[in-house]
Amino acid sequence: MSDAEYPMRINKYLASKGIATRKDADKLIGMGLVRINGRPAVLGDKVQESDTVEAEHVRKHYRYFAYHKPVGVITHSPHYNEKDILHSIPLRSVFPVGRLDKRSSGLIILTDDARVTERLLSPRFEHDKEYRVTTKETLPNNFKKRMESGVDIGGYVTKPCRIELRGDYEFLITLTEGKKHQVRRMCDVMKVSVDTLERVRVMGVRLGRLKPNEYRELEGPESARFLKALGL
C-alpha cells in the first residue's frame, strides 16, 4: 500500500489484509474483537501504516467452485425468458465472480467469499485469463503480432497479451484485463468475427473436463494455490 492511502478506515484496512469483508469487519469491531495499538477499535476509526492492528476472528469456511457456463446462459440479472447461472444449478448462497456474455462459454468462479471479487477483478491485480477462440474468417498474417502489442478498441488501447495460433481459424489468447467484450472487440479491429469463445483458465484454475453446466469444488492444492495467488 502506498503512503497516499493512509490514514485508512479500519474496515477497509481489514478487508485489504484479507481478514474480513468491510461488512464483516464492522461486525468484528462492534463485537470488540479488533484492537488498534492495544485499544479497542470503534466504527469509523482510521489507522496509519505504522499502527498495530489486531483482530480476533474465527475464519469462516468459504467455498469456491469452477463452473462451465454454457452458451445462452446469463451470468446474472436475466431478463424475461433468460436463465442465469444460479437458476441453472442447485448450488445456493454463492455468486459468480466476473462475467461471460450470453454468446460465450467457459470457466466462471462461483463462491460465497466476497473478498475474492476485488482481488480477482480489480485492474490493480493482473491475473491471467485464457480463452479459446475460433473465427469465421482466416486469421491474417499479422494477427499474432498486432494483437499481442495491443489494439485500439475505441479510445482504449489493450494491454499486451499472449496469442497462441492453433490453425487458420483458431487461437488461444491470455489477457490480464477484462474490458467488456474485449476479445470480440479486438477481433473486430483485426477484421475477423468470432465464431466461438470459451474461457478455459482463470489464473491457475482450469476448465478441464467440465461439461457445460457442470461444476466442481476447488479443493486441496488447487484451492490453496488459488487463494495464495489472491493473497488470501
Summary of the structure (lengths in Angstrom):
residues: 232
radius of gyration: 20.8
end to end distance: 15.9
largest distance: 66.4
contacts: 640
relative contact order: 0.15
helix: 24%
strand: 27%
